[in-house]
Amino acid sequence: MAVLLFSVGTFALVAGLVMVGFGIPINEFSFGNTLINAGTTAAVGGLIIIAVGIAVGQLSPAPSTTPIQQRLRDRQPIEPGGNLGGIGNRPTGTS
């Protein structure tokens, strides 16, 4: 995932810089200004995506089981008619 984000960000950065480069010689026309603005936006967006890719790469993988899940898995099942540990052992007598 980090490599994918890094490569997409690099592509956006390069495309933005190319657009700015093509827009500078024709700056007097509105098309040149459009290329410069769009290229700057794409280049900054590419840098942001690269930064997110680096942050994703720094994350450690989550463990497959948490300690609570491990304890729940290691519990013994309750047998029918067995001791419930005080739960449900109240007398049910009627007066």
N, C-alpha and C positions, 0 to 999 in steps of 0.2 A: 504494500500500500504506500509506503513511504517513497519507494522508487518511482511508482506511478505519479505521485504528486510532484516529486522532484522533476521528473521528465516533462510533465505538462506545464509546470511553472517555468522551466527553462525554455520550452517552446514559446510560451506566451511572452516571456521577456525578450527573446530574440526577435519575434515577430513585431513587438512594439518598437524595439530599437530600429528595425528595418523601416517601419512606417515613419518614424521620426526622421530617419536619414533621407527617405524619399520626399518628405514634406518640406525639408529645409530649403532646397533649391527653388521651390515654387511657392515661397512664403508670401509673395505679393498677392496671390490669388486665394480665394476662399477654400479651394481644394487643398492647398498646402497647409492652411491653418487646421483644417479638419484632420488631415493626416497627422499633424503634430499632436493635436489634442487626443485623438484616438490612440496614437502610438504611446503617448505618455501614460494614458490610462491602462493600456495593455501591459506596458512594462512594469508599472507599479503592481498591477494585479498578479503578474508573474512572480514578482519578488515576494508578495504575500503568500502565494501558493507554495513557493519554495520554502518559506519559513514554516508554514504549516506542515509540509512534508518532513522537515528536519525535526519538528516537535513530535510528530507521530513516530518517527524513527527512534526518538529517545525514550518513548514509553516502554516500560517493561511488559512482557506478556502477562495477562492475568492468569492466576493459577487455575487449574482445571476444577479443583474443588476448594471451597473455603473451609476453615476449621469447623464452622457450624454444620456444613453439609457432611463433613467427615464424621462428626459426632452423631448426626442423625442416621447415617448409614451404618454405624457400628452398634446401634442400639439393638437390644433383643426384642423380638416381637412379644406382645402380650398374649398369653395363652387364654383361651376361653375358660371362664370360671376361675381364673387365677387371681392372685393378689394384685389389686390395682394401686397399691401404695397408699391406702387410705381414701382413695377417691371412690365414691359410690358404695361404701361399706356402712352406710347409715341404716339403722333399723327401719323397716317399712311397715311396722305395726300400726294398726288403726285403733282408735279409741272408741 
